[in-house]
Amino acid sequence: MIRGERHASRSAANRRQRAENKLWRIRAMLNMLDDPQRRYPVVHVTGTSGKGSTAAAVAAILTAAGYRVGLRTSPYLQVATEKLQIGHSLIDACSFASTVSGVLDLAAHLFPPEKTELPISYAEVWSVLGYWWFAERRVDIAVVEVGAGGRFDATNVIDPIVSVITSIGLDHLVTLGPTIVDVAWHKAGIIKPGSTVVVGKLPAKALAVIAEEAESAAAELIHARDPGESLPDLTQEPLGFRQDNAKVATVVAEVLGRHGFKIAHAAIAAGIGSTRLPGRLELMPGTVKPAIWVDGAHNEDKIRAVTREAIGLSNGGPLPVIVFGMLRSKDPSSILSPLGIAASSVIVTEPSVHGKAPRPAEALAREVSASGFAGAIHVEREPDKAVRCAEAIARREGTPLLVTGSMYLAGQVRRRWFKDEDIVLQRTPWPTVSEFPR
């Protein structure tokens, strides 16, 4: 039995103890597997925003340079196999099923339910699963994205050659907060003795925490905002936040060059140019008049970034129609202001995911209205119906359509264009389809 992480303990001390117990169990399982996580170098990536895109960019650069690269991202949008890939191919269904079974058997042997207070958790299984599969497939290097935080994250059982902190903002405050200093302390936990740390643009208070951790670990601290002159020109990147992520990934590539990885400028350019992740300001195929964009932004930093780009998508015309939904656990107060200035009208809906309650659409609509948004607000609890309602409005007004507010909402809406079974069978988040849906 796998226990889901549905509710955080109210006590910070209890949360920390449980996290430390999980890390101990993960290390015990990996030790029984002859420590697969030590058989290849690792780049470890965390950040409030941009960590997935940066991890994907680093992996793409290394792949373009000719290396066999494992990539572990979190979370997935539609199917679990999206979280693990080598090169351009997701883990195949048979390997996924057999490796999960192996991890569960090992957990049952080491921590029998009748002798264990807490059953093995989802995060513990995923950590062991990823590191084991990469070793079995003999990767040259792995790029591992943190789930949340860093210090007590289930992935944090490695000694990376490069640690990456893309950004630090206020998110996951129940477990990481309440202040920016607290969040930074958690992120700093992926810095290991003698390693190199690459950081993106960080608030001053957060940077101070990271710098102190790096100094105590005798780790080199490199700022991606000050790349060397030898790095390629990134000014042609069309989207601002992608440019920031590309800059961090480029500096990581430079650092890896010091560790013996041969990465030409052409590989960096090719990797950055080919990088994409599903549900990150993604244009749905075949959509015109209106163009439909999907982005899983779910915190203030991400919403501000995606809405800045969304305004640009209108090319000076009417602002986009936005379909918006959130989980109940998220606080919308800091999100609604930037959302409101980027929308002509808002259709509020409810993402659906097992074990996580959505924020009720009616309540969220009232909160959108209370934030001062002056446009029309519609309520449609079912996401697919919400998108179709928004399409009709956007078509009438001659404006694009943006779906945002939750990774789970992005995944649900995306299924209209990319079927789960096709993703699994074709081993790509962008499977070939015979025709686009209407």
Contacts in CASP RR format, 6 or more apart in sequence:
PFRMAT RR
TARGET T0000
AUTHOR 0000-0000-0000
METHOD contacts of the structure
MODEL  1
MIRGERHASRSAANRRQRAENKLWRIRAMLNMLDDPQRRYPVVHVTGTSG
KGSTAAAVAAILTAAGYRVGLRTSPYLQVATEKLQIGHSLIDACSFASTV
SGVLDLAAHLFPPEKTELPISYAEVWSVLGYWWFAERRVDIAVVEVGAGG
RFDATNVIDPIVSVITSIGLDHLVTLGPTIVDVAWHKAGIIKPGSTVVVG
KLPAKALAVIAEEAESAAAELIHARDPGESLPDLTQEPLGFRQDNAKVAT
VVAEVLGRHGFKIAHAAIAAGIGSTRLPGRLELMPGTVKPAIWVDGAHNE
DKIRAVTREAIGLSNGGPLPVIVFGMLRSKDPSSILSPLGIAASSVIVTE
PSVHGKAPRPAEALAREVSASGFAGAIHVEREPDKAVRCAEAIARREGTP
LLVTGSMYLAGQVRRRWFKDEDIVLQRTPWPTVSEFPR
1 113 0 8 1.000
1 119 0 8 1.000
1 120 0 8 1.000
2 104 0 8 1.000
2 119 0 8 1.000
2 120 0 8 1.000
2 121 0 8 1.000
2 122 0 8 1.000
2 125 0 8 1.000
3 118 0 8 1.000
3 119 0 8 1.000
3 120 0 8 1.000
3 121 0 8 1.000
3 122 0 8 1.000
4 121 0 8 1.000
4 122 0 8 1.000
4 355 0 8 1.000
5 121 0 8 1.000
5 122 0 8 1.000
5 123 0 8 1.000
6 355 0 8 1.000
6 356 0 8 1.000
8 15 0 8 1.000
8 174 0 8 1.000
8 175 0 8 1.000
9 15 0 8 1.000
9 18 0 8 1.000
15 175 0 8 1.000
16 152 0 8 1.000
18 118 0 8 1.000
19 152 0 8 1.000
20 152 0 8 1.000
21 118 0 8 1.000
22 121 0 8 1.000
22 123 0 8 1.000
22 124 0 8 1.000
22 152 0 8 1.000
22 154 0 8 1.000
23 152 0 8 1.000
23 154 0 8 1.000
23 156 0 8 1.000
23 157 0 8 1.000
25 107 0 8 1.000
25 110 0 8 1.000
25 111 0 8 1.000
25 120 0 8 1.000
25 124 0 8 1.000
26 124 0 8 1.000
26 127 0 8 1.000
26 128 0 8 1.000
26 154 0 8 1.000
26 157 0 8 1.000
27 157 0 8 1.000
28 110 0 8 1.000
29 103 0 8 1.000
29 106 0 8 1.000
29 107 0 8 1.000
29 110 0 8 1.000
29 124 0 8 1.000
29 128 0 8 1.000
30 36 0 8 1.000
30 37 0 8 1.000
30 128 0 8 1.000
30 131 0 8 1.000
30 132 0 8 1.000
30 157 0 8 1.000
32 106 0 8 1.000
32 110 0 8 1.000
33 106 0 8 1.000
33 128 0 8 1.000
33 132 0 8 1.000
33 135 0 8 1.000
36 131 0 8 1.000
36 132 0 8 1.000
36 134 0 8 1.000
36 135 0 8 1.000
36 136 0 8 1.000
37 131 0 8 1.000
37 135 0 8 1.000
37 157 0 8 1.000
37 158 0 8 1.000
38 159 0 8 1.000
39 135 0 8 1.000
40 134 0 8 1.000
40 135 0 8 1.000
40 139 0 8 1.000
40 140 0 8 1.000
40 141 0 8 1.000
40 142 0 8 1.000
41 141 0 8 1.000
41 142 0 8 1.000
41 160 0 8 1.000
41 161 0 8 1.000
41 259 0 8 1.000
42 141 0 8 1.000
42 142 0 8 1.000
42 143 0 8 1.000
42 144 0 8 1.000
42 158 0 8 1.000
42 159 0 8 1.000
42 160 0 8 1.000
42 161 0 8 1.000
43 55 0 8 1.000
43 58 0 8 1.000
43 141 0 8 1.000
43 142 0 8 1.000
43 143 0 8 1.000
43 144 0 8 1.000
43 160 0 8 1.000
43 161 0 8 1.000
43 162 0 8 1.000
43 163 0 8 1.000
43 164 0 8 1.000
43 252 0 8 1.000
43 256 0 8 1.000
44 144 0 8 1.000
44 146 0 8 1.000
44 155 0 8 1.000
44 156 0 8 1.000
44 158 0 8 1.000
44 160 0 8 1.000
44 162 0 8 1.000
44 163 0 8 1.000
44 164 0 8 1.000
44 190 0 8 1.000
45 51 0 8 1.000
45 52 0 8 1.000
45 54 0 8 1.000
45 55 0 8 1.000
45 58 0 8 1.000
45 143 0 8 1.000
45 144 0 8 1.000
45 145 0 8 1.000
45 146 0 8 1.000
45 164 0 8 1.000
45 166 0 8 1.000
46 145 0 8 1.000
46 146 0 8 1.000
46 147 0 8 1.000
46 149 0 8 1.000
46 150 0 8 1.000
46 153 0 8 1.000
46 163 0 8 1.000
46 164 0 8 1.000
46 165 0 8 1.000
46 166 0 8 1.000
46 187 0 8 1.000
46 190 0 8 1.000
47 146 0 8 1.000
47 149 0 8 1.000
47 165 0 8 1.000
47 166 0 8 1.000
47 167 0 8 1.000
47 168 0 8 1.000
47 187 0 8 1.000
48 166 0 8 1.000
48 167 0 8 1.000
48 168 0 8 1.000
48 169 0 8 1.000
48 170 0 8 1.000
48 171 0 8 1.000
48 183 0 8 1.000
48 187 0 8 1.000
48 299 0 8 1.000
48 301 0 8 1.000
49 166 0 8 1.000
49 167 0 8 1.000
49 169 0 8 1.000
49 241 0 8 1.000
49 299 0 8 1.000
49 301 0 8 1.000
49 302 0 8 1.000
49 305 0 8 1.000
50 166 0 8 1.000
50 167 0 8 1.000
50 241 0 8 1.000
50 244 0 8 1.000
50 245 0 8 1.000
51 145 0 8 1.000
51 146 0 8 1.000
51 164 0 8 1.000
51 166 0 8 1.000
51 167 0 8 1.000
52 73 0 8 1.000
52 145 0 8 1.000
52 277 0 8 1.000
53 241 0 8 1.000
53 242 0 8 1.000
53 245 0 8 1.000
53 275 0 8 1.000
53 277 0 8 1.000
53 280 0 8 1.000
54 164 0 8 1.000
54 166 0 8 1.000
54 245 0 8 1.000
54 248 0 8 1.000
54 249 0 8 1.000
54 252 0 8 1.000
55 71 0 8 1.000
55 72 0 8 1.000
55 73 0 8 1.000
55 143 0 8 1.000
55 144 0 8 1.000
55 145 0 8 1.000
55 164 0 8 1.000
56 71 0 8 1.000
56 73 0 8 1.000
56 143 0 8 1.000
56 275 0 8 1.000
56 276 0 8 1.000
56 277 0 8 1.000
57 245 0 8 1.000
57 246 0 8 1.000
57 248 0 8 1.000
57 249 0 8 1.000
57 271 0 8 1.000
57 272 0 8 1.000
57 275 0 8 1.000
58 143 0 8 1.000
58 164 0 8 1.000
58 249 0 8 1.000
58 252 0 8 1.000
58 253 0 8 1.000
59 69 0 8 1.000
59 70 0 8 1.000
59 71 0 8 1.000
59 87 0 8 1.000
59 143 0 8 1.000
60 270 0 8 1.000
60 271 0 8 1.000
60 272 0 8 1.000
60 273 0 8 1.000
60 274 0 8 1.000
60 275 0 8 1.000
61 249 0 8 1.000
61 250 0 8 1.000
61 253 0 8 1.000
61 263 0 8 1.000
61 267 0 8 1.000
61 268 0 8 1.000
61 270 0 8 1.000
61 271 0 8 1.000
61 272 0 8 1.000
62 69 0 8 1.000
62 140 0 8 1.000
62 141 0 8 1.000
62 143 0 8 1.000
62 253 0 8 1.000
62 256 0 8 1.000
62 261 0 8 1.000
62 263 0 8 1.000
62 267 0 8 1.000
63 69 0 8 1.000
63 87 0 8 1.000
63 88 0 8 1.000
63 271 0 8 1.000
64 266 0 8 1.000
64 267 0 8 1.000
64 268 0 8 1.000
64 270 0 8 1.000
64 271 0 8 1.000
64 274 0 8 1.000
65 261 0 8 1.000
65 262 0 8 1.000
65 263 0 8 1.000
65 264 0 8 1.000
65 267 0 8 1.000
66 267 0 8 1.000
67 140 0 8 1.000
67 141 0 8 1.000
67 261 0 8 1.000
68 86 0 8 1.000
68 87 0 8 1.000
68 137 0 8 1.000
68 138 0 8 1.000
68 139 0 8 1.000
68 140 0 8 1.000
68 141 0 8 1.000
69 86 0 8 1.000
69 87 0 8 1.000
69 139 0 8 1.000
69 140 0 8 1.000
69 141 0 8 1.000
69 142 0 8 1.000
69 143 0 8 1.000
70 84 0 8 1.000
70 85 0 8 1.000
70 86 0 8 1.000
70 87 0 8 1.000
70 134 0 8 1.000
70 137 0 8 1.000
70 139 0 8 1.000
70 141 0 8 1.000
70 142 0 8 1.000
70 143 0 8 1.000
71 84 0 8 1.000
71 85 0 8 1.000
71 86 0 8 1.000
71 87 0 8 1.000
71 142 0 8 1.000
71 143 0 8 1.000
72 83 0 8 1.000
72 84 0 8 1.000
72 130 0 8 1.000
72 134 0 8 1.000
72 142 0 8 1.000
72 143 0 8 1.000
72 144 0 8 1.000
72 145 0 8 1.000
72 155 0 8 1.000
73 82 0 8 1.000
73 83 0 8 1.000
73 145 0 8 1.000
73 277 0 8 1.000
74 83 0 8 1.000
74 126 0 8 1.000
74 145 0 8 1.000
74 146 0 8 1.000
74 147 0 8 1.000
75 83 0 8 1.000
75 147 0 8 1.000
75 407 0 8 1.000
76 82 0 8 1.000
76 83 0 8 1.000
77 278 0 8 1.000
77 279 0 8 1.000
77 407 0 8 1.000
77 410 0 8 1.000
77 411 0 8 1.000
77 414 0 8 1.000
77 429 0 8 1.000
78 278 0 8 1.000
78 411 0 8 1.000
78 414 0 8 1.000
78 415 0 8 1.000
78 418 0 8 1.000
78 420 0 8 1.000
78 423 0 8 1.000
78 429 0 8 1.000
79 420 0 8 1.000
79 423 0 8 1.000
79 424 0 8 1.000
80 96 0 8 1.000
81 90 0 8 1.000
81 91 0 8 1.000
81 92 0 8 1.000
81 93 0 8 1.000
81 96 0 8 1.000
81 423 0 8 1.000
81 424 0 8 1.000
81 427 0 8 1.000
82 90 0 8 1.000
82 278 0 8 1.000
82 423 0 8 1.000
82 429 0 8 1.000
83 126 0 8 1.000
84 90 0 8 1.000
84 91 0 8 1.000
84 96 0 8 1.000
84 129 0 8 1.000
84 130 0 8 1.000
84 133 0 8 1.000
84 134 0 8 1.000
85 91 0 8 1.000
85 427 0 8 1.000
86 134 0 8 1.000
86 137 0 8 1.000
86 139 0 8 1.000
88 428 0 8 1.000
89 427 0 8 1.000
89 428 0 8 1.000
90 423 0 8 1.000
90 424 0 8 1.000
90 427 0 8 1.000
90 428 0 8 1.000
90 429 0 8 1.000
91 99 0 8 1.000
91 133 0 8 1.000
91 427 0 8 1.000
92 427 0 8 1.000
93 424 0 8 1.000
93 425 0 8 1.000
95 133 0 8 1.000
99 129 0 8 1.000
99 130 0 8 1.000
99 132 0 8 1.000
99 133 0 8 1.000
99 136 0 8 1.000
100 125 0 8 1.000
100 129 0 8 1.000
103 125 0 8 1.000
103 128 0 8 1.000
103 129 0 8 1.000
103 132 0 8 1.000
104 120 0 8 1.000
104 125 0 8 1.000
106 128 0 8 1.000
107 120 0 8 1.000
107 124 0 8 1.000
107 125 0 8 1.000
108 120 0 8 1.000
111 120 0 8 1.000
113 119 0 8 1.000
121 154 0 8 1.000
123 147 0 8 1.000
123 153 0 8 1.000
123 154 0 8 1.000
124 154 0 8 1.000
126 154 0 8 1.000
127 154 0 8 1.000
127 155 0 8 1.000
127 157 0 8 1.000
131 142 0 8 1.000
131 157 0 8 1.000
131 158 0 8 1.000
134 142 0 8 1.000
141 256 0 8 1.000
141 261 0 8 1.000
144 155 0 8 1.000
144 158 0 8 1.000
144 160 0 8 1.000
145 155 0 8 1.000
146 153 0 8 1.000
146 155 0 8 1.000
146 156 0 8 1.000
146 190 0 8 1.000
147 153 0 8 1.000
147 154 0 8 1.000
147 155 0 8 1.000
148 172 0 8 1.000
148 175 0 8 1.000
148 176 0 8 1.000
149 172 0 8 1.000
149 175 0 8 1.000
149 176 0 8 1.000
149 183 0 8 1.000
149 186 0 8 1.000
149 187 0 8 1.000
150 156 0 8 1.000
150 186 0 8 1.000
150 187 0 8 1.000
150 189 0 8 1.000
150 190 0 8 1.000
151 185 0 8 1.000
151 186 0 8 1.000
151 187 0 8 1.000
151 188 0 8 1.000
151 189 0 8 1.000
151 190 0 8 1.000
152 186 0 8 1.000
153 190 0 8 1.000
156 189 0 8 1.000
156 190 0 8 1.000
158 192 0 8 1.000
159 192 0 8 1.000
159 195 0 8 1.000
160 190 0 8 1.000
160 192 0 8 1.000
160 195 0 8 1.000
161 195 0 8 1.000
161 196 0 8 1.000
161 256 0 8 1.000
161 259 0 8 1.000
162 195 0 8 1.000
162 196 0 8 1.000
162 197 0 8 1.000
162 198 0 8 1.000
162 252 0 8 1.000
162 255 0 8 1.000
162 256 0 8 1.000
162 259 0 8 1.000
163 190 0 8 1.000
163 191 0 8 1.000
163 192 0 8 1.000
163 195 0 8 1.000
163 196 0 8 1.000
163 197 0 8 1.000
163 198 0 8 1.000
163 219 0 8 1.000
164 197 0 8 1.000
164 198 0 8 1.000
164 199 0 8 1.000
164 248 0 8 1.000
164 252 0 8 1.000
165 187 0 8 1.000
165 188 0 8 1.000
165 190 0 8 1.000
165 197 0 8 1.000
165 198 0 8 1.000
165 199 0 8 1.000
165 200 0 8 1.000
165 202 0 8 1.000
165 210 0 8 1.000
166 199 0 8 1.000
166 200 0 8 1.000
166 244 0 8 1.000
166 245 0 8 1.000
166 248 0 8 1.000
167 200 0 8 1.000
167 201 0 8 1.000
167 202 0 8 1.000
167 301 0 8 1.000
168 180 0 8 1.000
168 183 0 8 1.000
168 184 0 8 1.000
168 187 0 8 1.000
168 202 0 8 1.000
168 203 0 8 1.000
168 206 0 8 1.000
168 210 0 8 1.000
169 180 0 8 1.000
169 183 0 8 1.000
169 203 0 8 1.000
169 206 0 8 1.000
169 299 0 8 1.000
169 300 0 8 1.000
169 301 0 8 1.000
170 177 0 8 1.000
170 180 0 8 1.000
170 183 0 8 1.000
170 299 0 8 1.000
170 300 0 8 1.000
170 334 0 8 1.000
171 183 0 8 1.000
171 298 0 8 1.000
171 299 0 8 1.000
171 300 0 8 1.000
171 301 0 8 1.000
172 183 0 8 1.000
173 183 0 8 1.000
173 331 0 8 1.000
174 329 0 8 1.000
176 182 0 8 1.000
176 183 0 8 1.000
176 186 0 8 1.000
177 183 0 8 1.000
177 186 0 8 1.000
180 203 0 8 1.000
180 205 0 8 1.000
180 206 0 8 1.000
181 205 0 8 1.000
181 206 0 8 1.000
181 209 0 8 1.000
183 206 0 8 1.000
184 202 0 8 1.000
184 205 0 8 1.000
184 206 0 8 1.000
184 207 0 8 1.000
184 209 0 8 1.000
184 210 0 8 1.000
185 209 0 8 1.000
185 213 0 8 1.000
187 206 0 8 1.000
187 210 0 8 1.000
188 209 0 8 1.000
188 210 0 8 1.000
188 212 0 8 1.000
188 213 0 8 1.000
188 214 0 8 1.000
189 213 0 8 1.000
191 197 0 8 1.000
191 210 0 8 1.000
191 213 0 8 1.000
191 214 0 8 1.000
191 217 0 8 1.000
191 219 0 8 1.000
192 217 0 8 1.000
192 219 0 8 1.000
193 217 0 8 1.000
193 218 0 8 1.000
193 219 0 8 1.000
194 217 0 8 1.000
194 218 0 8 1.000
194 219 0 8 1.000
194 220 0 8 1.000
195 217 0 8 1.000
195 219 0 8 1.000
195 220 0 8 1.000
196 219 0 8 1.000
196 220 0 8 1.000
196 222 0 8 1.000
196 255 0 8 1.000
197 210 0 8 1.000
197 214 0 8 1.000
197 219 0 8 1.000
197 220 0 8 1.000
197 221 0 8 1.000
197 222 0 8 1.000
198 222 0 8 1.000
198 224 0 8 1.000
198 248 0 8 1.000
198 251 0 8 1.000
198 252 0 8 1.000
198 255 0 8 1.000
199 207 0 8 1.000
199 210 0 8 1.000
199 221 0 8 1.000
199 222 0 8 1.000
199 223 0 8 1.000
199 224 0 8 1.000
199 248 0 8 1.000
200 223 0 8 1.000
200 224 0 8 1.000
200 225 0 8 1.000
200 244 0 8 1.000
200 247 0 8 1.000
200 248 0 8 1.000
201 224 0 8 1.000
201 225 0 8 1.000
201 244 0 8 1.000
202 210 0 8 1.000
210 221 0 8 1.000
211 221 0 8 1.000
213 219 0 8 1.000
214 220 0 8 1.000
214 221 0 8 1.000
215 221 0 8 1.000
222 251 0 8 1.000
222 255 0 8 1.000
224 247 0 8 1.000
224 248 0 8 1.000
224 250 0 8 1.000
224 251 0 8 1.000
225 247 0 8 1.000
227 247 0 8 1.000
227 250 0 8 1.000
227 251 0 8 1.000
227 254 0 8 1.000
228 254 0 8 1.000
230 254 0 8 1.000
231 250 0 8 1.000
231 251 0 8 1.000
231 254 0 8 1.000
231 265 0 8 1.000
231 268 0 8 1.000
232 250 0 8 1.000
232 265 0 8 1.000
232 268 0 8 1.000
232 269 0 8 1.000
234 243 0 8 1.000
234 246 0 8 1.000
234 247 0 8 1.000
234 250 0 8 1.000
234 272 0 8 1.000
235 243 0 8 1.000
237 243 0 8 1.000
237 246 0 8 1.000
237 272 0 8 1.000
239 281 0 8 1.000
239 309 0 8 1.000
240 305 0 8 1.000
240 308 0 8 1.000
240 309 0 8 1.000
241 305 0 8 1.000
241 306 0 8 1.000
241 309 0 8 1.000
246 272 0 8 1.000
246 275 0 8 1.000
249 272 0 8 1.000
249 275 0 8 1.000
250 268 0 8 1.000
250 272 0 8 1.000
253 261 0 8 1.000
253 263 0 8 1.000
253 267 0 8 1.000
253 268 0 8 1.000
256 263 0 8 1.000
257 263 0 8 1.000
276 282 0 8 1.000
277 429 0 8 1.000
278 410 0 8 1.000
278 411 0 8 1.000
278 414 0 8 1.000
278 418 0 8 1.000
278 429 0 8 1.000
278 430 0 8 1.000
279 294 0 8 1.000
279 295 0 8 1.000
279 296 0 8 1.000
279 407 0 8 1.000
279 410 0 8 1.000
279 411 0 8 1.000
279 414 0 8 1.000
280 295 0 8 1.000
280 296 0 8 1.000
281 293 0 8 1.000
281 294 0 8 1.000
281 295 0 8 1.000
281 306 0 8 1.000
281 309 0 8 1.000
282 293 0 8 1.000
282 294 0 8 1.000
282 295 0 8 1.000
282 414 0 8 1.000
283 291 0 8 1.000
283 292 0 8 1.000
283 293 0 8 1.000
284 291 0 8 1.000
284 292 0 8 1.000
284 293 0 8 1.000
284 294 0 8 1.000
284 414 0 8 1.000
284 416 0 8 1.000
284 417 0 8 1.000
285 417 0 8 1.000
285 433 0 8 1.000
285 436 0 8 1.000
286 436 0 8 1.000
287 436 0 8 1.000
289 395 0 8 1.000
289 398 0 8 1.000
290 321 0 8 1.000
290 391 0 8 1.000
290 394 0 8 1.000
290 395 0 8 1.000
290 398 0 8 1.000
290 399 0 8 1.000
290 400 0 8 1.000
290 401 0 8 1.000
291 313 0 8 1.000
291 400 0 8 1.000
291 401 0 8 1.000
292 387 0 8 1.000
292 391 0 8 1.000
292 400 0 8 1.000
292 401 0 8 1.000
292 403 0 8 1.000
293 310 0 8 1.000
293 313 0 8 1.000
293 320 0 8 1.000
293 400 0 8 1.000
293 401 0 8 1.000
293 402 0 8 1.000
293 403 0 8 1.000
294 402 0 8 1.000
294 403 0 8 1.000
294 404 0 8 1.000
294 410 0 8 1.000
294 411 0 8 1.000
294 413 0 8 1.000
294 414 0 8 1.000
295 302 0 8 1.000
295 306 0 8 1.000
295 402 0 8 1.000
295 403 0 8 1.000
295 404 0 8 1.000
295 405 0 8 1.000
295 410 0 8 1.000
296 302 0 8 1.000
296 306 0 8 1.000
296 404 0 8 1.000
296 405 0 8 1.000
296 406 0 8 1.000
296 407 0 8 1.000
296 409 0 8 1.000
296 410 0 8 1.000
297 303 0 8 1.000
297 305 0 8 1.000
297 306 0 8 1.000
297 404 0 8 1.000
297 405 0 8 1.000
298 326 0 8 1.000
298 327 0 8 1.000
298 330 0 8 1.000
298 405 0 8 1.000
298 406 0 8 1.000
298 407 0 8 1.000
299 330 0 8 1.000
299 335 0 8 1.000
300 334 0 8 1.000
300 335 0 8 1.000
300 338 0 8 1.000
303 335 0 8 1.000
303 338 0 8 1.000
303 339 0 8 1.000
303 404 0 8 1.000
303 405 0 8 1.000
304 338 0 8 1.000
306 402 0 8 1.000
306 404 0 8 1.000
307 338 0 8 1.000
307 339 0 8 1.000
307 340 0 8 1.000
307 341 0 8 1.000
307 342 0 8 1.000
308 342 0 8 1.000
310 319 0 8 1.000
310 320 0 8 1.000
310 322 0 8 1.000
310 342 0 8 1.000
310 400 0 8 1.000
310 402 0 8 1.000
311 319 0 8 1.000
311 320 0 8 1.000
311 341 0 8 1.000
311 342 0 8 1.000
313 320 0 8 1.000
313 400 0 8 1.000
313 402 0 8 1.000
314 320 0 8 1.000
314 399 0 8 1.000
314 400 0 8 1.000
317 399 0 8 1.000
318 344 0 8 1.000
318 397 0 8 1.000
318 398 0 8 1.000
318 399 0 8 1.000
319 342 0 8 1.000
319 343 0 8 1.000
319 344 0 8 1.000
319 399 0 8 1.000
320 342 0 8 1.000
320 343 0 8 1.000
320 344 0 8 1.000
320 394 0 8 1.000
320 399 0 8 1.000
320 400 0 8 1.000
320 401 0 8 1.000
320 402 0 8 1.000
321 343 0 8 1.000
321 344 0 8 1.000
321 345 0 8 1.000
321 346 0 8 1.000
321 347 0 8 1.000
321 390 0 8 1.000
321 393 0 8 1.000
321 394 0 8 1.000
321 397 0 8 1.000
321 399 0 8 1.000
321 400 0 8 1.000
321 401 0 8 1.000
321 402 0 8 1.000
322 339 0 8 1.000
322 340 0 8 1.000
322 342 0 8 1.000
322 343 0 8 1.000
322 345 0 8 1.000
322 346 0 8 1.000
322 347 0 8 1.000
322 390 0 8 1.000
322 401 0 8 1.000
322 402 0 8 1.000
322 403 0 8 1.000
322 404 0 8 1.000
323 346 0 8 1.000
323 347 0 8 1.000
323 349 0 8 1.000
323 383 0 8 1.000
323 386 0 8 1.000
323 387 0 8 1.000
323 390 0 8 1.000
323 401 0 8 1.000
323 402 0 8 1.000
323 403 0 8 1.000
323 404 0 8 1.000
323 409 0 8 1.000
323 413 0 8 1.000
324 339 0 8 1.000
324 346 0 8 1.000
324 347 0 8 1.000
324 348 0 8 1.000
324 349 0 8 1.000
324 364 0 8 1.000
324 368 0 8 1.000
324 404 0 8 1.000
324 405 0 8 1.000
325 348 0 8 1.000
325 349 0 8 1.000
325 350 0 8 1.000
325 351 0 8 1.000
325 358 0 8 1.000
325 359 0 8 1.000
325 361 0 8 1.000
325 364 0 8 1.000
325 404 0 8 1.000
325 405 0 8 1.000
325 406 0 8 1.000
325 409 0 8 1.000
326 332 0 8 1.000
326 335 0 8 1.000
326 351 0 8 1.000
326 358 0 8 1.000
326 359 0 8 1.000
326 364 0 8 1.000
326 405 0 8 1.000
326 406 0 8 1.000
327 351 0 8 1.000
327 353 0 8 1.000
327 356 0 8 1.000
327 357 0 8 1.000
327 358 0 8 1.000
327 359 0 8 1.000
327 406 0 8 1.000
327 408 0 8 1.000
328 356 0 8 1.000
328 357 0 8 1.000
328 358 0 8 1.000
328 359 0 8 1.000
328 360 0 8 1.000
329 356 0 8 1.000
329 357 0 8 1.000
330 359 0 8 1.000
330 406 0 8 1.000
332 359 0 8 1.000
332 364 0 8 1.000
332 367 0 8 1.000
333 367 0 8 1.000
335 405 0 8 1.000
336 367 0 8 1.000
336 368 0 8 1.000
336 371 0 8 1.000
336 373 0 8 1.000
337 371 0 8 1.000
339 346 0 8 1.000
339 368 0 8 1.000
339 373 0 8 1.000
339 404 0 8 1.000
340 346 0 8 1.000
340 368 0 8 1.000
340 371 0 8 1.000
340 372 0 8 1.000
340 373 0 8 1.000
342 402 0 8 1.000
343 373 0 8 1.000
343 375 0 8 1.000
343 402 0 8 1.000
344 375 0 8 1.000
344 397 0 8 1.000
344 399 0 8 1.000
345 375 0 8 1.000
345 376 0 8 1.000
345 377 0 8 1.000
345 378 0 8 1.000
345 393 0 8 1.000
345 397 0 8 1.000
346 365 0 8 1.000
346 368 0 8 1.000
346 373 0 8 1.000
346 375 0 8 1.000
346 376 0 8 1.000
346 377 0 8 1.000
346 378 0 8 1.000
347 377 0 8 1.000
347 378 0 8 1.000
347 379 0 8 1.000
347 380 0 8 1.000
347 386 0 8 1.000
347 387 0 8 1.000
347 389 0 8 1.000
347 390 0 8 1.000
347 393 0 8 1.000
348 361 0 8 1.000
348 364 0 8 1.000
348 365 0 8 1.000
348 368 0 8 1.000
348 377 0 8 1.000
348 378 0 8 1.000
348 379 0 8 1.000
348 380 0 8 1.000
348 386 0 8 1.000
349 361 0 8 1.000
349 379 0 8 1.000
349 380 0 8 1.000
349 381 0 8 1.000
349 382 0 8 1.000
349 383 0 8 1.000
349 386 0 8 1.000
349 409 0 8 1.000
350 358 0 8 1.000
350 359 0 8 1.000
350 360 0 8 1.000
350 361 0 8 1.000
350 381 0 8 1.000
350 382 0 8 1.000
350 383 0 8 1.000
351 358 0 8 1.000
351 383 0 8 1.000
351 406 0 8 1.000
351 408 0 8 1.000
351 409 0 8 1.000
351 412 0 8 1.000
352 358 0 8 1.000
352 383 0 8 1.000
352 408 0 8 1.000
352 412 0 8 1.000
353 408 0 8 1.000
356 408 0 8 1.000
361 379 0 8 1.000
361 380 0 8 1.000
361 381 0 8 1.000
362 379 0 8 1.000
365 377 0 8 1.000
365 378 0 8 1.000
365 379 0 8 1.000
368 377 0 8 1.000
369 377 0 8 1.000
376 393 0 8 1.000
378 386 0 8 1.000
378 389 0 8 1.000
378 393 0 8 1.000
380 386 0 8 1.000
380 389 0 8 1.000
383 403 0 8 1.000
383 409 0 8 1.000
383 412 0 8 1.000
383 413 0 8 1.000
384 412 0 8 1.000
384 413 0 8 1.000
384 416 0 8 1.000
387 401 0 8 1.000
387 403 0 8 1.000
387 413 0 8 1.000
387 416 0 8 1.000
390 401 0 8 1.000
390 403 0 8 1.000
391 401 0 8 1.000
394 400 0 8 1.000
394 401 0 8 1.000
403 409 0 8 1.000
403 410 0 8 1.000
403 413 0 8 1.000
404 410 0 8 1.000
416 437 0 8 1.000
417 433 0 8 1.000
417 436 0 8 1.000
417 437 0 8 1.000
418 429 0 8 1.000
418 430 0 8 1.000
418 431 0 8 1.000
418 433 0 8 1.000
419 431 0 8 1.000
419 433 0 8 1.000
422 431 0 8 1.000
422 432 0 8 1.000
422 433 0 8 1.000
423 429 0 8 1.000
423 431 0 8 1.000
425 431 0 8 1.000
426 432 0 8 1.000
END
